[in-house]
């Protein structure tokens, strides 16, 4: 079908931004202790998005490893300033939050009231909170220069979403 925009005139990729020195080079650390196994997750026929029910079922089956994963994140980020954790669902985020130090952690979800969200983000940016757990809230338009760890604890089928998540730490 006809499209209003037919040609891309310019594309600025993450690679170009990294090569140009505009973003920090990422260091990928795979959890040596434990990680979720999403290998059985499949896209529903005709869809480009995983079903939340399928993700939840996998996470429920593997919930016993969540405290181990979070402990590993805490250990790996001991000398770091700011950690953003990207989770799959509200239930998953709450489970993760329970394993983090309560006095240094907060949870942001879509239903978090605006004033509370602003207060938590202000505390995080002031480095009064170290861990910010979120469910699809901080993927775009969020910048906290002190962030030096991104923990991706959810699957994604979208390259652009993955780049947005990683970009919060670059």
C-alpha positions as CSV (number, residue, x, y, z in Angstrom):
1,X,0.0,0.0,0.0
2,X,1.2,3.6,-0.6
3,X,3.2,5.1,2.2
4,X,3.6,8.7,3.1
5,X,7.3,8.2,3.9
6,X,9.0,6.1,1.2
7,X,12.7,6.6,1.8
8,X,14.9,6.8,4.9
9,X,17.2,9.8,4.4
10,X,19.5,9.1,7.4
11,X,19.8,6.4,10.0
12,X,21.9,6.9,13.2
13,X,22.6,3.5,14.6
14,X,23.9,2.5,18.0
15,X,27.0,1.3,16.3
16,X,27.6,4.8,14.8
17,X,27.0,6.4,18.2
18,X,29.4,4.0,19.9
19,X,32.1,4.4,17.2
20,X,31.8,8.1,17.3
21,X,32.3,8.2,21.1
22,X,28.8,9.6,21.8
23,X,27.9,6.6,23.9
24,X,29.8,4.4,26.4
25,X,31.0,1.1,25.1
26,X,28.8,-1.6,26.7
27,X,30.3,-4.5,28.6
28,X,28.1,-7.6,28.5
29,X,28.2,-9.9,31.5
30,X,26.2,-13.1,31.3
31,X,25.2,-14.3,34.7
32,X,27.6,-17.1,35.6
33,X,25.5,-18.4,38.4
34,X,21.9,-18.6,36.9
35,X,19.6,-17.1,34.4
36,X,16.1,-17.6,33.1
37,X,15.6,-20.0,30.3
38,X,13.3,-18.5,27.7
39,X,14.3,-20.9,25.0
40,X,10.9,-22.5,24.9
41,X,9.2,-19.2,24.3
42,X,7.6,-18.9,20.9
43,X,5.9,-16.1,19.0
44,X,2.2,-16.8,18.5
45,X,1.3,-17.4,14.8
46,X,0.9,-14.1,13.0
47,X,2.2,-12.1,16.0
48,X,5.4,-10.1,16.6
49,X,4.9,-10.0,20.4
50,X,5.3,-12.7,23.0
51,X,2.2,-13.4,25.0
52,X,2.5,-12.3,28.6
53,X,0.8,-15.5,29.8
54,X,3.6,-17.5,28.2
55,X,6.3,-15.4,29.7
56,X,4.6,-15.6,33.1
57,X,4.3,-19.4,32.9
58,X,8.0,-19.7,32.3
59,X,8.9,-17.3,35.1
60,X,6.6,-19.0,37.5
61,X,8.3,-22.4,36.7
62,X,11.7,-20.8,37.3
63,X,10.8,-18.5,40.2
64,X,13.2,-20.4,42.5
65,X,16.2,-18.9,40.7
66,X,15.1,-15.3,40.9
67,X,16.7,-14.7,44.3
68,X,20.0,-16.2,42.9
69,X,19.8,-14.0,39.9
70,X,19.2,-10.9,42.0
71,X,22.0,-11.8,44.4
72,X,24.3,-12.1,41.5
73,X,23.2,-8.6,40.2
74,X,23.8,-7.1,43.6
75,X,27.3,-8.7,43.8
76,X,28.3,-7.6,40.3
77,X,27.1,-4.1,40.9
78,X,28.6,-3.6,44.4
79,X,30.9,-0.9,43.1
80,X,28.4,0.6,40.7
81,X,26.3,3.7,41.1
82,X,22.9,3.1,39.5
83,X,21.2,-0.1,38.4
84,X,18.0,-0.3,36.3
85,X,16.3,-3.7,36.1
86,X,13.9,-4.4,33.3
87,X,11.4,-7.0,34.1
88,X,8.6,-8.9,32.3
89,X,5.6,-8.2,34.4
90,X,4.3,-6.5,37.5
91,X,4.4,-9.9,39.4
92,X,7.9,-10.5,38.2
93,X,9.0,-7.0,39.2
94,X,7.6,-7.4,42.7
95,X,9.3,-10.8,43.0
96,X,12.6,-9.2,42.1
97,X,12.1,-6.2,44.4
98,X,11.7,-8.5,47.4
99,X,15.2,-9.8,46.9
100,X,16.8,-6.3,46.6
101,X,17.8,-4.1,49.6
102,X,14.6,-2.4,50.6
103,X,16.3,0.9,51.6
104,X,18.0,1.2,48.2
105,X,15.4,0.0,45.8
106,X,12.1,1.1,44.2
107,X,9.6,-0.2,41.7
108,X,8.1,1.7,38.8
109,X,5.1,0.3,36.8
110,X,2.6,1.8,34.5
111,X,0.1,2.3,37.4
112,X,2.6,4.2,39.6
113,X,1.0,7.6,40.2
114,X,2.8,10.4,38.4
115,X,3.8,12.2,41.6
116,X,5.2,9.0,43.2
117,X,7.0,8.2,39.9
118,X,8.6,11.6,39.8
119,X,9.7,11.3,43.5
120,X,11.2,7.9,42.9
121,X,13.0,9.1,39.8
122,X,14.3,12.1,41.6
123,X,15.6,9.9,44.5
124,X,17.2,7.6,41.9
125,X,18.9,10.4,40.0
126,X,20.1,11.8,43.4
127,X,21.6,8.4,44.0
128,X,19.6,7.9,47.2
129,X,18.2,4.8,45.5
130,X,20.6,2.4,43.7
131,X,18.2,-0.1,42.2
132,X,15.2,0.9,40.0
133,X,13.0,-2.0,39.0
134,X,10.6,-1.3,36.2
135,X,8.1,-2.8,33.8
136,X,8.2,-1.1,30.4
137,X,8.3,2.4,32.0
138,X,11.9,3.5,31.5
139,X,12.5,2.2,28.0
140,X,12.4,5.6,26.2
141,X,13.0,9.2,27.1
142,X,14.7,8.5,30.4
143,X,18.2,9.6,31.1
144,X,20.2,9.2,34.3
145,X,23.9,9.7,33.6
146,X,25.0,7.8,36.7
147,X,23.4,4.5,35.5
148,X,26.2,2.0,35.0
149,X,24.3,-1.3,35.1
150,X,21.4,-2.5,33.0
151,X,19.9,-5.8,34.0
152,X,17.6,-7.3,31.4
153,X,15.5,-9.9,33.1
154,X,12.9,-10.2,30.4
155,X,12.7,-11.5,26.9
156,X,12.1,-9.2,23.9
157,X,11.5,-10.0,20.3
158,X,12.0,-6.4,19.3
159,X,15.5,-5.1,18.3
160,X,14.4,-1.5,18.8
161,X,13.1,-2.2,22.3
162,X,16.3,-4.0,23.1
163,X,18.3,-1.0,21.9
164,X,16.1,1.4,24.0
165,X,16.7,-0.7,27.1
166,X,20.5,-1.0,26.6
167,X,20.6,2.7,25.7
168,X,19.5,3.7,29.2
169,X,23.0,2.6,30.3
170,X,25.0,3.9,27.4
